[in-house]
Amino acid sequence: MSEDNQLHLDFLRLSLAEAGKCIPKPGAFCVGCVLVARWPTYSSDPIVLTRGYSREIEGNTHAEANALEKLRQLPPSELNNIVPSLDPPSIAELLTHADVYTTMEPCSVRTSGLAPCADALIAAKVKRCFIGVGEPDDFVVCEGAKKLQDAGVEVIWLKGLEKECLEAARRGQENA
């Protein structure tokens, strides 16, 4: 296994740890997400920007939406701790260098009527999305990966943790 591939799997494991924090709810998946960036003027090593999991923030939010929201709510001083620089980048600029690691394919439709995570990631202009497992058709037919690709976001299906990602997603479901 290449060093890069191992690094991607390590970030997906961090996402799995986030999914483990999610309180199971019937009719909903438990998903974890980590936003990572390589900031060229600071370090070539990836920096964890923020993490999120399903239903972490009130309002029936999903993991990717929560990670984005938490990043956007960071005060400038905390952002400077993450990306030390005399001239810290804006959140919008940071997101253009961001990779998303998510245990499950970002949703393309929400039964709640809220904005889908694929749309939020596209609007944030993230660079790449690493996905642990496709969303099963338990509740809706998901086309999040296709939506991301069509918008120019590079989608990478990580191999090796599919079983763990699906088990985490279906935790608490009757037909898991």
Residue frames relative to the residue before (quaternion, step in Angstrom):
aa qw qx qy qz dx dy dz
M 1.0000 0.0000 0.0000 0.0000 0.00 0.00 0.00
S 0.4469 -0.7008 0.4870 0.2684 3.54 -0.84 0.98
E 0.6361 -0.5361 0.4000 0.3846 3.54 -1.27 0.49
D 0.6411 0.5246 -0.3181 0.4611 3.59 1.02 -0.82
N 0.6602 0.5008 -0.3109 0.4655 3.58 0.93 -0.91
Q 0.6329 0.5243 -0.3296 0.4647 3.59 1.01 -0.79
L 0.6334 0.5299 -0.3222 0.4629 3.58 1.01 -0.81
H 0.6466 0.5116 -0.3160 0.4693 3.59 0.97 -0.85
L 0.6590 0.4942 -0.3079 0.4762 3.59 0.96 -0.82
D 0.6141 0.5409 -0.3481 0.4573 3.60 1.06 -0.69
F 0.6640 0.4786 -0.3063 0.4861 3.60 0.97 -0.79
L 0.6259 0.5107 -0.3443 0.4785 3.59 1.07 -0.65
R 0.6144 0.5283 -0.3500 0.4701 3.61 1.07 -0.63
L 0.6065 0.5261 -0.3518 0.4813 3.60 1.07 -0.67
S 0.6341 0.5182 -0.3202 0.4763 3.58 1.05 -0.76
L 0.6263 0.5268 -0.3299 0.4705 3.59 1.04 -0.76
A 0.6255 0.5235 -0.3369 0.4704 3.58 1.03 -0.75
E 0.6299 0.5133 -0.3309 0.4798 3.60 1.06 -0.72
A 0.6346 0.5307 -0.3275 0.4565 3.60 0.95 -0.86
G 0.6307 0.5545 -0.3194 0.4391 3.57 1.11 -0.70
K 0.6287 0.5319 -0.3306 0.4610 3.61 1.22 -0.37
C 0.5555 0.6501 -0.3680 0.3652 3.55 1.26 -0.45
I 0.3635 -0.7009 0.5681 0.2322 3.58 -0.98 0.86
P 0.4296 -0.7204 0.4772 0.2622 3.60 -0.61 1.12
K 0.0370 -0.7746 0.6313 -0.0129 3.53 -1.16 0.73
P 0.5015 -0.6479 0.4653 0.3350 3.63 -0.83 0.86
G 0.8176 0.2385 -0.1886 0.4889 3.54 -1.01 0.85
A 0.7273 0.3391 -0.2369 0.5476 3.60 1.22 0.35
F 0.4163 -0.7008 0.5255 0.2437 3.54 -1.13 0.70
C 0.3509 -0.6703 0.6059 0.2458 3.54 -1.35 0.37
V 0.0390 0.8193 -0.5614 0.1097 3.57 -0.37 1.28
G 0.1605 -0.7704 0.6091 0.0986 3.55 -1.16 0.66
C 0.0881 -0.7977 0.5965 0.0044 3.55 -1.17 0.68
V 0.0670 -0.7596 0.6455 0.0429 3.55 -1.18 0.70
L 0.2148 -0.7476 0.6159 0.1251 3.57 -0.98 0.91
V 0.0429 -0.8006 0.5954 -0.0527 3.54 -0.77 1.13
A 0.0361 -0.7979 0.6006 0.0357 3.59 -1.08 0.64
R 0.2459 -0.6783 0.6625 0.2011 3.48 -1.33 0.45
W 0.1269 -0.8066 0.5751 0.0508 3.55 -0.40 1.21
P 0.4204 -0.7871 0.3872 0.2320 3.57 -0.20 1.31
T 0.7232 0.4356 -0.2798 0.4571 3.63 0.91 -0.70
Y 0.6870 0.4649 -0.2898 0.4774 3.57 1.24 -0.20
S 0.7775 -0.2053 0.2039 0.5584 3.57 0.67 -1.08
S 0.4303 -0.6757 0.5248 0.2878 3.55 -1.13 0.58
D 0.5546 0.5914 -0.3966 0.4306 3.57 1.29 -0.20
P 0.5051 -0.6543 0.4606 0.3234 3.59 -1.00 0.74
I 0.2212 -0.7615 0.6026 0.0898 3.53 -1.14 0.83
V 0.3659 -0.7014 0.5611 0.2435 3.58 -0.85 0.94
L 0.2709 -0.7806 0.5484 0.1286 3.54 -0.67 1.15
T 0.7605 -0.2212 0.1908 0.5800 3.56 0.88 -0.98
R 0.2596 -0.7367 0.6062 0.1500 3.52 -1.36 0.28
G 0.0079 0.8027 -0.5963 -0.0035 3.55 -1.24 0.39
Y 0.0958 -0.7775 0.6166 0.0788 3.54 -1.27 0.34
S 0.6857 -0.5028 0.3427 0.3995 3.53 -1.25 0.48
R 0.8581 0.1077 -0.1302 0.4849 3.54 -1.07 0.94
E 0.3352 0.7505 -0.5031 0.2671 3.60 1.18 0.42
I 0.7545 0.2524 -0.1381 0.5898 3.57 0.98 -0.88
E 0.5694 -0.6275 0.4112 0.3360 3.56 -0.90 0.92
G 0.6642 0.5038 -0.3755 0.4050 3.56 -1.06 0.77
N 0.5237 -0.6654 0.3997 0.3510 3.59 1.22 0.50
T 0.2839 0.7839 -0.5037 0.2264 3.56 0.96 0.82
H 0.4255 -0.6934 0.5315 0.2362 3.52 -1.25 0.55
A 0.7356 -0.4631 0.2813 0.4066 3.55 -1.29 0.43
E 0.6969 0.4702 -0.2905 0.4570 3.59 0.78 -1.00
A 0.6430 0.5169 -0.3192 0.4664 3.58 0.97 -0.84
N 0.6545 0.5109 -0.3139 0.4605 3.59 1.00 -0.79
A 0.6454 0.5110 -0.3271 0.4639 3.59 0.93 -0.85
L 0.6523 0.5031 -0.3145 0.4717 3.59 0.95 -0.84
E 0.6679 0.5078 -0.3033 0.4516 3.58 0.89 -0.93
K 0.6535 0.5110 -0.3191 0.4583 3.59 0.93 -0.85
L 0.6357 0.5117 -0.3338 0.4718 3.60 1.01 -0.74
R 0.6777 0.5014 -0.2921 0.4516 3.58 0.90 -0.91
Q 0.6900 0.4792 -0.2786 0.4655 3.61 1.14 -0.53
L 0.4620 0.6911 -0.4531 0.3220 3.61 1.23 -0.11
P 0.4113 -0.6758 0.5435 0.2806 3.58 -0.95 0.81
P 0.6615 -0.5372 0.3431 0.3950 3.62 -1.10 0.62
S 0.6382 0.5350 -0.3445 0.4334 3.61 0.96 -0.76
E 0.6713 0.4773 -0.3033 0.4792 3.59 0.99 -0.78
L 0.6084 0.5408 -0.3446 0.4675 3.57 1.06 -0.72
N 0.6543 0.5092 -0.3094 0.4657 3.58 1.01 -0.78
N 0.6030 0.5350 -0.3581 0.4711 3.61 1.18 -0.47
I 0.6600 0.4949 -0.3023 0.4775 3.58 1.09 -0.70
V 0.7855 0.1088 -0.0290 0.6086 3.57 0.92 -0.95
P 0.1656 -0.8196 0.5406 0.0931 3.61 0.23 1.26
S 0.2544 0.7424 -0.5770 0.2264 3.52 -0.75 1.07
L 0.5295 -0.6060 0.4771 0.3532 3.56 -1.16 0.55
D 0.7634 0.1955 -0.0966 0.6080 3.55 1.18 -0.65
P 0.1455 -0.8365 0.5190 0.0984 3.62 0.31 1.20
P 0.5149 -0.6512 0.4621 0.3120 3.57 -1.05 0.77
S 0.5254 -0.5832 0.4971 0.3697 3.55 -1.23 0.36
I 0.6479 -0.4942 0.3955 0.4237 3.57 -1.26 0.34
A 0.6492 0.5233 -0.3232 0.4475 3.60 0.88 -0.90
E 0.6655 0.4910 -0.3026 0.4738 3.59 0.97 -0.84
L 0.6286 0.5382 -0.3292 0.4549 3.58 0.98 -0.82
L 0.6593 0.5350 -0.3103 0.4276 3.58 0.93 -0.91
T 0.6199 0.5418 -0.3572 0.4411 3.61 1.09 -0.54
H 0.6858 0.4108 -0.2681 0.5377 3.59 1.32 -0.23
A 0.5254 0.6961 -0.3678 0.3226 3.57 1.31 -0.04
D 0.2028 -0.6973 0.6750 0.1304 3.46 -1.33 0.68
V 0.2469 -0.7470 0.6040 0.1274 3.54 -1.05 0.85
Y 0.0883 -0.7535 0.6497 0.0479 3.56 -0.93 0.94
T 0.0838 0.8116 -0.5686 0.1047 3.55 -0.53 1.15
T 0.5187 -0.6733 0.4362 0.2955 3.53 -0.96 0.90
M 0.7943 0.1426 -0.0696 0.5865 3.59 1.16 -0.55
E 0.6661 -0.5107 0.3832 0.3855 3.53 -1.17 0.69
P 0.4787 -0.6703 0.4779 0.3053 3.61 -0.82 0.93
C 0.5268 -0.6688 0.4273 0.3043 3.56 -0.92 0.92
S 0.2770 -0.7476 0.5826 0.1578 3.53 -1.22 0.66
V 0.7611 0.1333 -0.0958 0.6276 3.55 1.32 -0.18
R 0.1777 -0.7717 0.6034 0.0937 3.57 -1.11 0.73
T 0.4138 -0.7070 0.5146 0.2532 3.58 -0.81 0.95
S 0.6135 0.5636 -0.3375 0.4382 3.60 1.23 -0.44
G 0.5045 -0.6469 0.4285 0.3787 3.57 1.22 -0.39
L 0.5103 0.6318 -0.4273 0.3974 3.60 1.26 -0.08
A 0.6454 -0.5259 0.3824 0.4007 3.58 -1.25 0.38
P 0.4826 -0.6739 0.4791 0.2889 3.59 -0.95 0.86
C 0.5892 -0.6005 0.4172 0.3439 3.57 -1.15 0.66
A 0.5897 0.5609 -0.3802 0.4395 3.61 1.03 -0.68
D 0.6569 0.5058 -0.3090 0.4661 3.60 0.96 -0.85
A 0.6475 0.5198 -0.3180 0.4575 3.60 0.99 -0.82
L 0.6639 0.4937 -0.3059 0.4711 3.60 0.98 -0.81
I 0.6263 0.5212 -0.3305 0.4763 3.58 1.06 -0.75
A 0.6646 0.5034 -0.2990 0.4643 3.59 0.90 -0.92
A 0.6652 0.4991 -0.2950 0.4706 3.60 1.10 -0.71
K 0.3359 -0.7811 0.4569 0.2614 3.58 1.34 -0.29
V 0.1739 0.7891 -0.5644 0.1687 3.57 0.95 0.87
K 0.5471 -0.6556 0.4354 0.2852 3.52 -1.20 0.65
R 0.8182 -0.0302 0.0878 0.5674 3.56 0.74 -1.10
C 0.1686 -0.7603 0.6183 0.1061 3.53 -1.28 0.50
F 0.1581 -0.7733 0.6120 0.0502 3.55 -0.67 1.19
I 0.1073 -0.8303 0.5469 -0.0060 3.57 -0.62 1.16
G 0.4051 -0.7356 0.5001 0.2114 3.56 -0.92 0.98
V 0.7900 -0.0945 0.1045 0.5968 3.59 0.97 -0.85
G 0.5194 -0.6231 0.4830 0.3297 3.55 -1.16 0.61
E 0.5253 -0.6210 0.4663 0.3478 3.56 -1.14 0.55
P 0.3866 -0.7106 0.5320 0.2503 3.60 -0.74 1.01
D 0.5405 -0.6403 0.4471 0.3129 3.56 -1.21 0.50
D 0.1853 0.8212 -0.5191 0.1479 3.62 1.07 0.67
F 0.8194 0.2036 -0.0619 0.5322 3.57 0.90 -0.95
V 0.7851 -0.0397 0.0642 0.6148 3.59 0.97 -0.90
V 0.4709 -0.6007 0.5365 0.3599 3.57 -1.29 0.17
C 0.1989 -0.8163 0.5379 0.0684 3.54 -0.54 1.23
E 0.0347 -0.7776 0.6278 0.0016 3.52 -1.05 0.88
G 0.1828 0.8379 -0.4947 0.1407 3.55 1.15 0.70
A 0.6591 0.5073 -0.3206 0.4533 3.59 0.89 -0.88
K 0.6501 0.5088 -0.3125 0.4699 3.58 0.95 -0.85
K 0.6348 0.5335 -0.3213 0.4573 3.57 0.97 -0.87
L 0.6528 0.5087 -0.3058 0.4706 3.58 0.96 -0.91
Q 0.6728 0.4988 -0.2982 0.4578 3.58 0.85 -0.98
D 0.6506 0.5247 -0.3156 0.4492 3.58 0.93 -0.88
A 0.6948 0.4520 -0.2594 0.4956 3.59 1.18 -0.59
G 0.6119 -0.5960 0.3372 0.3959 3.60 1.26 0.06
V 0.4880 0.6196 -0.4569 0.4113 3.59 1.26 0.22
E 0.3923 -0.7064 0.5330 0.2509 3.58 -0.84 0.95
V 0.1470 -0.7878 0.5957 0.0543 3.58 -0.81 1.04
I 0.0527 -0.7870 0.6146 -0.0111 3.56 -0.84 1.05
W 0.2412 -0.7505 0.6021 0.1265 3.56 -0.74 1.11
L 0.2432 -0.7826 0.5575 0.1325 3.59 -0.46 1.18
K 0.2486 -0.7679 0.5776 0.1218 3.54 -0.95 0.91
G 0.6612 0.5389 -0.3815 0.3562 3.55 -1.11 0.71
L 0.7954 0.2407 -0.1372 0.5390 3.61 1.11 -0.52
E 0.2524 0.8108 -0.4989 0.1733 3.59 1.23 0.40
K 0.6603 0.5185 -0.3091 0.4468 3.59 0.87 -0.96
E 0.6750 0.4949 -0.2873 0.4658 3.58 0.90 -0.95
C 0.6511 0.5147 -0.3143 0.4608 3.59 1.00 -0.82
L 0.6718 0.4849 -0.2999 0.4729 3.59 0.95 -0.83
E 0.6312 0.5220 -0.3312 0.4685 3.60 1.01 -0.79
A 0.6486 0.5074 -0.3181 0.4697 3.58 0.95 -0.86
A 0.6585 0.5301 -0.3103 0.4349 3.57 0.92 -0.92
R 0.7712 0.3726 -0.1888 0.4804 3.56 0.90 -0.91
R 0.3244 0.7574 -0.5066 0.2541 3.58 1.24 0.20
G 0.8106 0.2360 -0.1974 0.4983 3.55 -0.80 1.02
Q 0.5600 0.5830 -0.4002 0.4318 3.60 1.25 -0.04
E 0.5627 -0.6279 0.4247 0.3298 3.58 -1.02 0.79
N 0.7816 0.3166 -0.1581 0.5136 3.60 0.95 -0.87
A 0.2070 0.8286 -0.5014 0.1383 3.58 1.11 0.60
